[in-house]
Amino acid sequence: MKILVVEDDAKVSRALQQGLTAEGYEVSSAGTGEEAFFVASEQRFALAVAGSNVVPTTFLVPSSMPHTT
């Protein structure tokens, strides 16, 4: 499973990446919503985890991903 970590705090991002990787997940990261948009436009992710200080953007649900209600 591929997970995108979007976190502006480098230490928190690194800790999340290390923990998730240790559990067997494939992890990519971005430091801003804008960066996450570009990463998500090039790869598909099963899950995106965003920090509370990251400005919300539509990167979390790209048009290529199924929408649920």
Number of C-alpha atoms within 10 A of each C-alpha: 10 16 19 23 24 27 23 19 13 12 10 13 20 14 11 18 20 14 13 16 14 10 9 11 14 14 19 19 22 20 17 20 21 17 14 23 18 12 17 20 14 8 10 15 19 9 14 18 13 22 16 10 12 15 12 13 13 11 17 19 16 14 10 9 11 7 8 5 2
